[in-house]
Amino acid sequence: MKIKDGYLIREIAGAYVVVPAGEQVVEFNGLMTLNETAAFIWNIFVDGADEDAVVAKMLDEYDVDEEKAREDVKKVIELLKSYNVFE
């Protein structure tokens, strides 16, 4: 999975906000805020990755077991799908 071009993520006052740019301004309706973990996952999807690759990076970065990492990744995937930001 890969995030579509035209989306930027910015940290504002400790929160991460997804901002559309260019043509995505018309398609993206709303505001998406992410916590630190979701922003970490977002940044992996920017270059393209599958669920297993993201889980592996979560295990390297955070002190979390695989079941919890996979659960968090699935939640973020569902959120991102609901905003239609994947290619």
C-alpha positions, 0 to 999 in steps of 0.5 A: 500500500502506498499513500497517494501523492498530494498529502502532507503530514505536519506536526502542529503543537504535538499533534500530527495533521494530514493536509491535502495539497494540489488536486487532493484538496478537491478529493479530500474532505475533512481533517485527519489527525494522527497520534505519534504511532499512526504518524509513524505508520503513515510515514512507512506507507508514504514509500509503499509497504505491505502490512507485514513490513509495517508490523516489522518496523513497529517491532523494531521501533516500539516495545510492543508484541507482534499481536498489539503491533498488528492490531494497531497497524490494522486500525490505521489501515482502516482509518486511511482507507476510510479517507481514501488516501491509498493509491 
